[in-house]
Amino acid sequence: MSQKLHKILWIDDEVEALLPHRRSLETRGYDITAATNGEDGIELLKQNNNQYDAILLDQVMPGKDGMETLDIIRTIDAQVPVILVTQSSDDKFVDVALGKQVTDFLVKPIGVAQIASTLKRVLEQKNIVETQIPGRYTYDFNTISTLKASQPSWQDWIDIYVKLLEWDLLSDQLAKQGLEETHIEQKKECNAEFSDFVEANYQDWVNGDQDRPTLSVDILDQYVMPLLQDKVPIYFIVVDCFRLDHWMAIEPLLHPYFSIDRNYSFSILPSATMYSRNALFSGLFPAEIAKDYPQYWQEKSDDGTSTNQFERQLLEEYLKRNNIRIKPGVQYFKIFDLRGGIEYKKRVAAASRVGLSALVVNFIDILTHQRSQSEVLQQLAPDEPAFRALARSWFAHSALFDILRLIADQGVHVVLTTDHGSEFCNRATRAYGNRETSTSLRFKIGNNLNCDENQAVYIPKPKEYQLPAESSSKDYILAKDDYYFVYPNDFYKYKRQFQGGFQHGGISMGELITPVVTLTPRNG
């Protein structure tokens, strides 16, 4: 099959003098239609029902000049690539032209090779990239397989997960190449092996191992404390239940406003808010909080109160232990809804001085929980790619995005992170416990619990995991990989009910490997 000719409309008052250029381009696979002025070019565009693949447009012409012609072209066809041929490379002119959706520029004098390379870049880049995807994916697939086979470290697991997520973000192109199923299977295998890796190493990490990943308890020390010691004003923002792939999807939206330094941490276990976020704000493991600050530790809520109502107090205790005094004092705010977002935006806009301002944003966590109860949300976010797209759409129109842009304008640094992510759970595993056992689907607390230890981690001695243990019979079970707990009674009924939900509290890459991002304003 012969290659399709690219149809090019060339509008230039000197186009007849450029006949050798046109003929040379035609030998390279371009079908050139010429117009000597803007009016004729616009008429040709209309007559051909917008079927041109690109337009070469001279800036300086008698009658309608290039910019006037461009305005009319965009009313006829908003998407056709327009390459502006100009004698000016002035920054202000370029800004105006880009604002009018110019695709690319050619600066006179121009040669055939220059025109051809620009057309190739504009028209064929997508196809060229797509043809290279199988080779790139095969290389990364083999790299990950080699890493998995060589007793990967925690840093290797971060590298593996980031690479998997980078391909997740290209899932549409993987589907076109027939590589989607291969990718899904490799990701499943990695998640299972990662869960085993954490099970084998976690106790060492929380009991003094020097070679451990950054955990929830380390984030203040490693990322916030150095800025405070240098008297740098800082917003510390925690987005509850924020997956790493969510961050990777929204990161490009923040590039115009901040220089971005992305690092990673591991949520402590259980990867649930009452544990990981209290650890995050205190710099202490749950067992240490329960021992040293019992007035601020609440593992169960029997009266409807939050198990995270003392985050500000825990943060203040952390600062006291480290002899850090904040002027004009520590600020703390939590956004649950639209009203809270509007209120906090006003606070940021009115702030004349910032020492340390801590913000918790609950929307993703609320969305995650409500999705399990809403058929509409399940249809909007039936799987991980759709959930990622929904999170990006929310952020693009959110109060949080507005707040971050205000902070950038003020030249203040941001450390943004999360307490944990979530896992898309598709397999049920049986949990055994009495009526007093907690109800979470990814982890359970109780007395004399039991589980399938191929599919979950049984913790009979919580103190070895730096978890509170008020009695000798108290234990925990944590689901691994993409399993969720169901009791043996009515097993199949509840298996169907909870399958395909985003849950947290267990051990998986999606729950444990989380972003810690330092944002430095570009205008600072």
N, C-alpha and C positions, 0 to 999 in steps of 0.2 A: 504494500500500500504506500503510495507517495505521501510525503509529508505535507500537511496542510500549509498553504501559503498564508502568511500574515498580511492582512490588508491594512495599509498605512495611508492616511490622508495627510498630505504635505501642503501646508498653507504658507506661501512665501511669495512676495512680489518679485523675487529674483529666481523663482523656481525653474524657469526655462534655462537660465544660465547654469543651473545645477544638474542639467541633463546627464552628464557623465556620472555624477553621484547616484542619480536615480537608477541608471542602467546597472551600475555596479551592485547596488542594493538588491535589484531584481535577480541578479545571478546568485545572490545569497539567500533567496527564498522569500523575498518581500514583494508584494503586489502594491505598487505605488500609484496613487491617484493624486494629481497635482491641482492646486487652485492658487491663483495669483493674487487673491485678496480675501479679506475676511468674509465679505458677503457671499462670494461664490463657495467658499469652504463650508459655511453654515448651510447653504442650500444643498450641497452634495451630501452633507451629514444627514439632512432630513430625507433626501431622496433615497438614500441607501439604508433607511430604517435603523440608523445607529449601528451598522454592521462593521464599522472599522475597529481593528484591534488596537490601534494607537493613532495619535495625531501629532505630527511635527508642526509646531506653530511659531512663526517668526514674530518677534516682539514689535519690531518697527516696520510698519507698512502704511501706505497712503490709505485714506478712508478710515475704516475701523482698524485700530492697531491691535496688537496681539492680546493685550489685557482686556480690551472691550470685546474682542471676539471670544476670548476665553469665558467671559461672563455669560455670553449667549450659549456657548457650547455646553456649559454646565446646566443650563435650564433644559437642554435637549437630552443630554446624556451625562448623568452625575458620576458615572463610573469609568468611562473610557480614559485610559492613560493619556495625558497630555505632556509632551516634552517641549519646553519652551526654548527656542533658539534666540539667544540674546547677546548683546555686546557688553552687558553690565553684570558684574558679580557683587555689586554693592549689597551689604547686609540688609539694609532697610528694604531694598527692592526685592531681595530674595524672600524676606519675611512676608511682604505683601503678596508675592506670587504663591508662596506656600499656603497662605490663608485663602487663596482662591483655588486651592487643590491642584496646583501644578505637581505633576508626578516626578519630573526630573528636569535638569537643565543641560543645555549645550551652549558653550560660550564660543562665539566666533573669533577667529576663523575655524571652520570645522572641516574635518576630512571624513572620508568614507568609513575608515576603520573606527573612528570615534563615534560616528552615528550608529554603525552596526553594533558596536559593543554596548552602547546605551540601549538600543532597541532589544538586544538579547537579554540584558539585565532586567529590563522592565517587563518583557513579555514571556521570558522563558525561565526566570529564576525559580518560580514555584515548581515547574516540571523538573528542572535540573535537581533541585533539592529532593523531590520525591523519588527520583530514580536512584539517588544515593542512599535512601533510607534503608533498604535491605542490607547493604554492606555495613553501614554504621550500626544498625541494630545487631547484626551478627557479631561485630567486634565487641559491643557492650555486653551482649549475652555471654560470650566466651569469657570476657573479663570477670563478670559476676560469678560464673561457674568456677573459674580458677580460684577466686577469692574464697568462695564457699568451701572448696576442697582443701584449703590450706589453713584450717583452724583460725578463722577470722577473729580479729580483735574487735572491741567495741567501736573503734574508729573505722574499721573496715565495714562494719554493719551500717554505720551512718553513710559511708560512701555508697554502699550497695543500695540503701533505701533511697538516697537522693537520685541516683541514676535511674532506679525504677520509676520514681515519680516524674523525672524529666520525660521519660517515655510515656507515662500516663498523660502528661500534658499534650503529647503528640498522638493521642489514641486514635483520632480520626484518620491520621495518615497511616498508622499501623493497620487499621481496618482495611484501608484501600490496598495495602500491600499483602493482605492475608496473614499478617503477623500477630494479630490481636490475641488469638487463642494461645499462641506460644508465649506471649508476654504474660498473660493471665496465669498460665501454669507456672512460669518461673517465679512470679510474684508469690503465688501460694506456697511453693516450695521454700522460698526465702523466709516467708512469715513463720512457717512451722519450725525451721531451723533456728531462726532468731529467738523464738519462744524458748526453745531448749537451751540456747546459749544464755539467755537471761536467767533461767531457772538454775543453771549450773554456776553462775558467777555472782548473782545478786547479793547473797549473804556476805561474800568477801567485800563487795563494794561498800556496803553500809556498815561494815565493822572494821574499817581502817585501811583497806587496800589503797595504796597510793596511786596505783595505775587504774583509775576508775574514770568513767565518763563524768561530765558535769551533770549532777543530779539536781532535782528541785531545790534541795537545801543549799546548793552552791551558787545559785544565780545571783543573789544579792552580793555575795563576796566577790565574785568574778567580774560582774558587769556593772553593778550599781555603785558599790563601795569605791572603786577607783575614781569615778567621776565626782562623788561626794567629797572625797579627800582632796581633790583638786578644786573644790568650790565651784564645780560646774553645775548650773541649774539643770534639773532633769525631771522629765515625766516618765514614770514607771507604769507601763500599761500592760495589763494582763487580760487577754481575751480568752474567756473560759471555753474549754473544749475545742480549741483551734488546732486543726490538723496541719501538718507541715505542707501538704499539697494545697491547702487553702491559702497559706501564706505565699507559696510559689506562684499561685494564680493571680494574687493581687499585687505582688511586689512591683511589676512594671508600672502600675498606676502611681507609685510613690517615687519613681526615679526622677521625675522633673523637680521634685521638692527636696529630696534628701540624698546624701551619699549613704549607701546601705552596706553595713557589715553584718552578713548573716552567719551565725554560728548555731550550734545545736546542743540540746541537753536531753537527758532521760528523765521522764517522770518517775517519782518513787512509786512503790507498790503499797497498797492498791492504787492504780492510776485513776483515782476518783477525787472529786473536788475536796471532800472533807479531809483527805490526807495530803494530797499533793499541793493544794493551794495554801493550806495552813503551813506546810513545810516551806513553801516558796516565800511567804511573808515573814516567817520566823527565822529561817536559816537552821531549823531544827527538825529532826525526825519526829514522827508522831509520839513515839515512846518518850522522847525527851520533853516534848511539850506537856504531855500528860503528867510527867514527873515534876518538872520545874515550874510549870504554869497551869496547874490543874483547874484554876478558875476560868481558863480560856480554852480548855479542851472539852469537846462534846462529840462523842462518836455516834450517838444515836439521838434523834429528836423525837421525843414523845409528846411534846406540846405544840408542835408546828413551828418552833423556832428554827432558825438556820444553824447548821453546823459550822458556818463560816462567818459568824457575826462578830468575831474578835480579830479580824485581820489588821485593822488599824493598831490595836493594842499590841499585837504580836510584832508588827513592824517597829513600833516605838520601843519595845523591849529589845529588839535586835540592835537598834541604834544606840541605846543605852549601853549594852554590853560592849559595843565597839567604840564608845566615847565619841560619837558623832553628834554634834549639835547642828540642827537645821534652822536657818533663818530665811524666811519669816515663819518657820515651823512646818511640820509635816501636814500635808493636805491629803485627804482620802475621799474618794467618791466611787459610787457603784452605779452603773447605768443598766437598768432593767428594761426600759421602754423608750418610746419616742420623746416623751416629756422629759425624762432624765437626760437624754442626749441634748435636747435644746437647752436645758438648764446648764449643763456642763459647758456647752459651747459659749454661753454667755460668761461663765466664770473664766474660761480661758481668754476670751476676748478682752475682759476687763482686768486681767492680771497684770500688775505692774512689776511684781517680783515673784520669782519661783525659786524655792529651795529644792524640795522634793515633793512632787505631786503624784500620788498613786491613784490609778484608775483601773477599775475592774469592769469589763464589758461582758454582759451575759447573753447577748443575742444568739450566738451560735449554739450555746448550751441549751437555751430555751427551744430553739429550732430543732435541735437533735432530739430532745425529749418529746416535743409536740408532734414531730413527724411520726412517732410510733402510734399516735392516737388519731391521726388525721389522714383520711384517704386522699384528700386533695394534696397534702404535702408529700405523701408517698408517691403520687403520680408526678409531682413536680421534681422530686429527687428520688427516683427508683433505685439508683445505684451510685457508685462513687463519682463517676464523671459528672453526673447531673447534680449531685450534692456540691461538688466543687464549683460548678458553674453558678449554682444558686448562691453559694457563699461569696463568690466574686461579684455577682450582681448586687447582692445586699451591700457589700463594702463600697462599691462604686457610687451608691446613692445614700450612704449612711452618714449619721452624725459623726461617727468615728473618723471617716475620711475628711469631713469638714474640720474636725478638731485637729487632726494631724496637719492639715494645711495651715491652720491658724498658728499652730506651734512652730511650723517651719518659717512662717513670716516673722515670728518673734525671735528666731534664731536660737531656740532652746533644743537641747538634745533629748532623744527619746530612747529608752530601752523597752522594747515590746516583746512579750513572750506569752506563754500559756501555761496552765497548770497540767494539762494532759490533752491528748487527742481523742480519737474514737476509732472503733473497729466495726466494719460492716460484717455482721454476724449471720452466718448461714447454716451452722451445724449445732444441733442440740446435744448436750451431754447431761447425764443424770447427776443431781446433787441430792444428798441425804442429810436431813437435819430435822429438828423439832420445830414447833410453832414459833419459838422465840428467834429463830434464825432470820437474819436480814433478808430483804426481798430483792436486792439488786441482781441483775441477770449475769453480770460478769465477775462478781465477787460476792462472797457471803461470809458473815461473821456469826458465830454461834458456839454451841457447846457440842463436842463430839461429832463434828461434821465428817462426811465421807464423800468421795468422788472417784471418778476414773482418773488415775494419776498419769495416764497417757495423754489425757485431754485437759488436765487441770493440775495446778500445784496445790498440794495440801501442806498447810503450815500449822503443825501441832505446837510449835514453840514460837509464838509471835515475837518474843524479845530478840530472837536471833535475826529477825527481819526489821528490828527497831520499831516494832508495833506494840501498842499497849496490851498488857496481859493482866487483867484484874484477878483472874482465877486460873487455876491449873488446867481447867477443862476448856477454857476458851481457845478456839482456833479459827483459822481462816481458810477458805479455798478460793483460788483465782483461776479463772478460765484462761486457757492458752489459745493462740492462733485465732480462728474465727468461731470458736465454740461459745455457746451461751447456756446457762444453767436452767434446767427444768426438773421439777420434782417427779418422782416415778408415778405418782397418782395423776391420772389424766395426761400422761406424758405427750401423747400425739396431739391432743387438743392444744396444749400450750406450745408445743413445738411449731405448729402451724401459725399460731397467733404471733409469736415473737420472731419468726424467721425473717431475715432481711432487714433487721433494724441496726441502727448505729448505736453502739453501746460503749461504755468505758468502765474501767476498774480492773481489767485483766492484763494479759501480757501479749502484746503484739507490736509490730512496728508502728502502726497507725496511732496507737495509744501512747507509746513510750517515747518515740523519737520526735522531739518537738523543736520549734525554732526559738532562738534567742537573737534578736536583731537590734543592733545599735544604729539609730538614725541620726545623722548629722546634717543639719540644714544646709542647703547649698548656698543660701545667702549669708551664712554665718562666717 
